[in-house]
Amino acid sequence: MGKEWHGGKGDKSRACDVNKFSRNMEKIYERKNWKFWAIWEGYSLDNIKFDSTGLEEGEQISYKEFNSRIKR
């Protein structure tokens, strides 16, 4: 083995297309139906205690709002 350090895995940027990377991050974090967020977090739709007052069927909410409506 050589004695020189080769930089490891993190020495160069892996994001070659910045616009594509940004759009994928938007897709992950954009507003979704509360049932999507529940499944995303691993909750069972039958057992989750979620406050859906004021939401229409299929209305999309942010992840932050989903977390604030979970009854713990």
Backbone as CSV, one residue per row, in Angstrom:
resi,resn,N_x,N_y,N_z,CA_x,CA_y,CA_z,C_x,C_y,C_z
1,MET,0.830,-1.188,0.000,0.000,0.000,0.000,0.871,1.246,0.000
2,GLY,0.424,2.240,-0.734,1.151,3.498,-0.764,0.965,4.277,0.521
3,LYS,1.886,5.174,0.770,1.817,5.964,1.986,1.111,7.294,1.771
4,GLU,0.809,7.620,0.527,0.127,8.877,0.256,-1.375,8.711,0.410
5,TRP,-1.987,9.754,0.938,-3.438,9.749,1.094,-4.063,10.073,-0.255
6,HIS,-5.060,9.313,-0.660,-5.666,9.494,-1.984,-6.930,10.348,-1.970
7,GLY,-7.353,10.836,-0.818,-8.487,11.751,-0.779,-9.790,11.113,-0.332
8,GLY,-9.922,9.830,-0.389,-11.142,9.169,0.051,-12.304,9.391,-0.895
9,LYS,-13.493,8.957,-0.475,-14.677,9.034,-1.326,-15.242,10.446,-1.437
10,GLY,-15.001,11.279,-0.468,-15.630,12.594,-0.464,-14.800,13.711,-1.044
11,ASP,-13.791,13.391,-1.824,-12.894,14.452,-2.293,-13.397,15.187,-3.526
12,LYS,-14.442,14.686,-4.192,-14.959,15.413,-5.349,-16.481,15.440,-5.305
13,SER,-17.059,16.412,-5.959,-18.506,16.560,-5.988,-19.128,15.456,-6.833
14,ARG,-20.208,14.870,-6.353,-20.901,13.810,-7.096,-22.074,14.366,-7.903
15,ALA,-22.510,15.575,-7.601,-23.637,16.171,-8.314,-23.138,16.827,-9.596
16,CYS,-23.302,16.148,-10.712,-22.784,16.700,-11.964,-23.808,17.611,-12.645
17,ASP,-25.094,17.374,-12.442,-26.131,18.227,-13.011,-26.889,18.889,-11.857
18,VAL,-26.536,20.115,-11.555,-27.087,20.814,-10.393,-28.599,20.997,-10.522
19,ASN,-29.106,21.306,-11.711,-30.542,21.506,-11.902,-31.322,20.213,-11.656
20,LYS,-30.801,19.108,-12.135,-31.449,17.816,-11.921,-31.448,17.475,-10.433
21,PHE,-30.341,17.712,-9.758,-30.237,17.473,-8.323,-31.264,18.317,-7.567
22,SER,-31.377,19.587,-7.913,-32.317,20.484,-7.236,-33.760,20.041,-7.455
23,ARG,-34.101,19.639,-8.664,-35.474,19.204,-8.964,-35.818,17.936,-8.187
24,ASN,-34.878,17.017,-8.074,-35.130,15.795,-7.318,-35.364,16.106,-5.849
25,MET,-34.640,17.059,-5.291,-34.858,17.451,-3.905,-36.246,18.081,-3.746
26,GLU,-36.684,18.872,-4.728,-38.022,19.454,-4.690,-39.085,18.363,-4.727
27,LYS,-38.887,17.350,-5.562,-39.844,16.248,-5.647,-39.985,15.536,-4.310
28,ILE,-38.875,15.372,-3.611,-38.910,14.677,-2.328,-39.657,15.495,-1.292
29,TYR,-39.412,16.811,-1.252,-39.932,17.639,-0.168,-41.146,18.492,-0.520
30,GLU,-41.728,18.315,-1.704,-42.898,19.116,-2.033,-44.115,18.619,-1.257
31,ARG,-45.189,19.357,-1.322,-46.392,19.023,-0.580,-47.007,17.728,-1.112
32,LYS,-47.477,16.902,-0.185,-48.078,15.621,-0.529,-49.327,15.411,0.330
33,ASN,-50.117,14.418,-0.031,-51.282,14.011,0.743,-50.824,13.489,2.098
34,TRP,-51.605,13.720,3.161,-51.180,13.295,4.501,-50.995,11.789,4.588
35,LYS,-51.744,11.034,3.792,-51.597,9.573,3.810,-50.231,9.166,3.252
36,PHE,-49.744,9.904,2.261,-48.397,9.643,1.735,-47.361,9.826,2.831
37,TRP,-47.465,10.957,3.570,-46.503,11.229,4.636,-46.576,10.169,5.732
38,ALA,-47.784,9.693,6.033,-47.934,8.664,7.068,-47.211,7.378,6.667
39,ILE,-47.403,6.976,5.439,-46.730,5.765,4.946,-45.227,6.001,4.878
40,TRP,-44.819,7.196,4.460,-43.405,7.557,4.383,-42.724,7.382,5.740
41,GLU,-43.453,7.748,6.806,-42.920,7.648,8.159,-43.095,6.257,8.774
42,GLY,-43.776,5.350,8.076,-43.932,3.986,8.554,-45.151,3.758,9.426
43,TYR,-46.099,4.691,9.437,-47.319,4.518,10.212,-48.301,3.627,9.455
44,SER,-49.129,2.930,10.185,-50.236,2.183,9.601,-51.415,3.142,9.471
45,LEU,-52.054,3.194,8.315,-53.181,4.109,8.128,-54.355,3.746,9.034
46,ASP,-54.425,2.498,9.470,-55.500,2.078,10.359,-55.275,2.545,11.794
47,ASN,-54.029,2.707,12.199,-53.715,2.998,13.597,-53.242,4.421,13.866
48,ILE,-53.002,5.213,12.836,-52.467,6.559,13.055,-53.550,7.479,13.618
49,LYS,-53.154,8.321,14.547,-54.046,9.324,15.111,-53.654,10.657,14.500
50,PHE,-54.417,11.070,13.498,-54.095,12.261,12.712,-55.277,13.200,12.734
51,ASP,-55.024,14.472,12.973,-56.066,15.508,12.994,-56.253,16.048,11.579
52,SER,-57.286,15.584,10.914,-57.522,16.005,9.528,-58.603,17.085,9.433
53,THR,-58.941,17.732,10.542,-59.957,18.785,10.500,-59.472,19.939,9.626
54,GLY,-60.359,20.404,8.778,-60.037,21.515,7.887,-59.370,21.096,6.592
55,LEU,-59.081,19.812,6.439,-58.466,19.326,5.206,-59.520,18.675,4.328
56,GLU,-59.487,18.988,3.050,-60.365,18.314,2.095,-59.746,16.976,1.718
57,GLU,-60.546,16.066,1.223,-60.053,14.761,0.799,-59.009,14.942,-0.311
58,GLY,-57.836,14.414,-0.109,-56.767,14.496,-1.098,-55.972,15.793,-1.078
59,GLU,-56.277,16.705,-0.166,-55.541,17.968,-0.090,-54.090,17.712,0.299
60,GLN,-53.194,18.435,-0.345,-51.770,18.230,-0.092,-51.273,19.188,0.979
61,ILE,-50.418,18.651,1.858,-49.848,19.439,2.939,-48.341,19.227,2.970
62,SER,-47.659,20.097,3.671,-46.214,19.971,3.815,-45.897,18.925,4.876
63,TYR,-44.671,18.467,4.877,-44.226,17.496,5.876,-44.282,18.102,7.274
64,LYS,-43.946,19.375,7.372,-43.986,20.070,8.665,-45.415,20.108,9.204
65,GLU,-46.381,20.409,8.344,-47.776,20.436,8.790,-48.249,19.045,9.178
66,PHE,-47.831,18.030,8.438,-48.181,16.644,8.785,-47.725,16.329,10.209
67,ASN,-46.468,16.671,10.520,-45.939,16.410,11.857,-46.691,17.170,12.932
68,SER,-47.156,18.374,12.625,-47.857,19.156,13.632,-49.269,18.618,13.888
69,ARG,-49.832,17.841,12.974,-51.188,17.324,13.123,-51.253,15.913,13.702
70,ILE,-50.123,15.262,13.912,-50.131,13.937,14.493,-50.464,14.063,15.986
71,LYS,-51.424,13.277,16.424,-51.805,13.276,17.842,-50.915,12.260,18.560
72,ARG,-50.156,12.737,19.498,-49.232,11.844,20.211,-49.731,11.511,21.580
